[in-house]
Amino acid sequence: MDKTRRNFLQSLMLAPLVVGANRLMAYTSPIKNNKATRLQYSINAYSFNTELRSGAMTFYDMMEYAADIGLDAVDLTGYYFYSYPKPPTNKDLFELKRKALKLGLDISWTGVRNDFATPNVENRNSDIELIKNWLEVSSKLGSPIMRVFTGRHKSDTHSKDEIKEWMVKDFKTCAKYGEQNGVIVGLQNHDEFLFTSEEVIDVLKRVNSDWFGLILDCGSLPSNNPYKEIETLAPYANYYFVKEHVKQKDSTKVPADLKRIAQIIQSSNYGGYVSFESLKEGDTKAIIKSMVSEFKSGLIN
């Protein structure tokens, strides 16, 4: 990369930025940040998957809840919009922005489903168009990062290295469009195709774009030592997902040590968003509130 992250940030200070983008500049080399850590807290819409799909809850309800418990932002996942996969109307997007402003929240994140592991070129091209459309949505919402996946296909005719080749090419295409819209394309490690920190870092470096980054999913790194994997990826993270579990090598879920994760994040001098996502049965609002409290109790003042 011909620019250091610091030079990149300095150059962007001269240009208009979407809301919150100064918190989330992508980079593909672990560079020490000497500024004091200033974490921001969000909630991911998937925590309320059942309620949002049934209509028992809306994005507006989720925003009210986030504000009530003192969060800074919300993650508005694309497929909970009524129009998905098509983009919502500007009117709908701008009403969400107005609501967020009233509540003192950022809309920090959007995300779509895509599959770049499939050998079907037509399907991959269709997903590139989907990502392009929702990068525009993200920009209109003021969301500085948008989540993408790898996909989970296991091919009998193509090696993993071959799949990585076209996957990296597709990510590069999306990153260029992200740059045009002022939105970072954030790869979420999701225990689908890239299973280790080493594999994730390899893809980040091969895409090699300031507009392609990492959404570090702490609950999707199957390992005998998932905390070590989180620690290895921490210098590359542009956004965090914290869940109530981590995964063992065989993908068995075990309760997460949220205090330990908090300390890993804090020690990396990260200063962006940490988003909480609950997948447990029960009172989701109470679970999220408890997770946030436990995480914060692990921070060293």
N, C-alpha and C positions, 0 to 999 in steps of 0.2 A: 504494500500500500504506500503511495507516494506522499501521503500526509499523515502526520501523527494525529492521534485523537485530539490532542490539545489544540493544534493548529486548525483542525476542522471545527472545533467548537468556537474558536476565536473568529473564524471567517463567518460562521453562521450568526454571530452577534450583530453583524452588519445587515442582515436580511430579516424580513418579517418571519415570525414563527407561529405555528399553531399553538393553541393553549397547551401548556405543559411540556412542549417539545424540548425545552432546555433541560428537562430531567432525564431524557431518554435518548441520548446519542449512541448509535450503534458503534461497535468497534470489534475487531477480530484479533486483537493482541491484548494479553493481560497487562494493563498499564496501571500503576499505582496512582490513586487519587488522594492527595493530601488534605483535601477539604473535609471538614467535619461531616459525619454521616447525618443525613436528614431524611429519614424514611417517611414515606407517604403510604396510606393504607386504603385498600380497595376491597371489593367483594365481586366474585365472579358469578354471572347469572346462572351458570350451571348448578350452583347450589340450590336454586329454586326451580330445577328442571320440571318437576311434576306440576308445580303451581303455575308456572308460566305457560306450559303447554295446555293445561286444562282451562286457563283463563281465571283461575282463582287469584292470581297475582299479575300485576302489570309491571313494566319498567318503572312507572311512576311510584308504585308501591315499594319497589325495591330501593329506589332513591330515598324515599322517606325513611325507610328502615336504616339505610347506610348513614344518613344524616343524624338520625336519632341516637345511634351508638357511637358517633364521633368519627366515622371514617372520612377520608378525604376524597374518595372517588368511587365510581362504579365501572364494571366491565359489562358492556352491552353486546353480548354475543349475537352475531348476525342471524343465526337461524331461529331466534325468538322474535324477530320482526315478522309481521304478518305477511310481508311481500316476498320473503326469502324463497328462492335465491335471487329474485329481482330486487334491486335497491328500493328502499322506501321513498316516498315523496319528500321533497325539500321541506314542505310544511310539517310533516311528521318529525323530521330530523331537527328542525329548528325549534319545535315545541319542546323536544327533549333537552336541547341546549338551554332553553329559557328556564325550564324546570330545574336543571342542574345549577344554573346561576343563582336562582332564588334560594336554593338549599345550601349554597356554598360548596358544591361538589364539582370535581372534574369528571368528564367522561373519558377515562384514561385509555380505553382499550376496546377494540372490536375483534371479532374472529369469525372465520369461515371454515367449512370442511372442504378439504381438497385431497387428491390422491395423485402424487407424482411418482409413486412406485409402480404404477401400472404400465405395462408395455404398450398400451393402447394410446397412440399419439393423439388421436382425435379427442379422447377423453381428457388427456392432459392439457391440450390446447383449450378445451372448454373450461377447465378449472383455472387456467391462466386468465381467461376473460372474466371469470367469476371474481378472482382476486383483484383484477384491475378495477372492476365496478365497485367493489367494496373498499378499495383503497380510496376511491373518490368519496364514498360514504364516510369513511373514517376522517378524511380531511374536513368534510363539512361539519362533522360533529366536534372537531377539535381534538380528536384522539390521535396521539402521536405515535402509536404502535398498533399493528394489526396482526393477529395470530394466524399462522398457517401450519399445516401438518406436513409430514412426509408421505403418509399412506402406509398400508400394511401388507401389500401383496407379496407373496412368496412365489417366485417364478421358477418353473422347471426348465425354462429355456434361456434365461438370462442370469448371469452371476450378480452378486451384490455390487461388485465394482462397476459392472455395466449399468446397473440401475442408478448408482450414484452419479455416473457421468451425465445421464439425461436429467436427473433430478437437480444437479448443480446448475446445469444450463437453464432449466426452468426457473429456479430460484433467482438466477442472475437477471432474467427477463423481468421478473416481478419486482426485484429491487430497483431496477431502472425506473419502473413506473411509480414505485414508492417515492423515489427521489423527486419525481415530477409533481407529486401531490403532497410532499412534506410529511410522509408517514413511513416509519420504519416497518419493514416486513419482518415479523418476529417468529422464528421457528420455535415451536414448543416441542421439546423432547417428550414423547408420549408413549414410550414403551411399545413402539410399533415396528420401526425399521432401524432406527439408531438406538442402541441399547446401552452404550457406555459413554462416559465423558470423552474418551479418546475419539470415538466416532463422531460425536457432535462437534467437537473442536475441528476435526478434519474438514467437515462440510462447511463450517463457518469460514475457515481459512481459504477453502477453494472458491467459495462464492466471492469473498474478498471485497465486500462493499460496505461503506459506511451506512447504507440504508437496508442492510440485512443483519439482523441481530438475533439474540437468544431470549426466549421466554423460558426461564428455568423452572421446570415443573419438579419440585422437590419430591413429589410422590410417585414419580415415574422413572426412577433410575434403579432397575433391579440389580442388586449387588450384595455381596457379603458385607460390604461396608458402604451403605448408601450415603452416609454423611461425608465420607471421603470423596465420593463422586460429586456431591453438591459443592464441596470445598474446591475441587479441581475446576468446576465450571463457574464458580462465583465470579472470577475476574472478567468473564465474558458476558455476564448477565445484563440485560437491559430491562428485565421485568421478572418478577417472581410469582409463582403459584405455590402457596403453602397449603397442604392438605392435612387431614388428621392422621394420615398414614405415610409410611415409606415402604419400599418393596425390597424383599430379600431376593437372592439370586434366582430363585425359582418363581419369582413374581408374587409370592405370598405377601399379603399386606399385614404390617404390624404397626401398632400405634407410634406416631412420630414424636420425637422429643423436640417439641416446638421451641423450648428455651435454647437448645443446642443449635437448632437451625437459625434462630435469631442471632446468636453469637457469631455463627459463621458469616452471615450476611453483614453484620455490623463490622466484623474484623476485616472484611474486604473493602471497606469504605464506600459501600454502595449507598446512593442517596436518592433512589427512585421509588417506584411503587412496589409494594408487597401486597398481593391479592390473595384473599382467603377463599378456599373452596371446600365445602363439605359434601361428602358423598354418603354420609350415614343416614339411617332411618331415624326419625324422631323430630323434635322441635328444631328445625334448621336455624331459626333466628337465635335461639338460646345457644345452640352449638357454636355458631359463628362468633357470637359475643364472647363465649368462653375461650375459643381459640385465640382471638385477638388479645384477650387479657393474658393468657398464658404466654403467648409470643412476646408481648411487651415486657413481661416480668423477667424475661431472660436477657434483656438489653442491659448493658453496663453504662451507667451515666458518667 
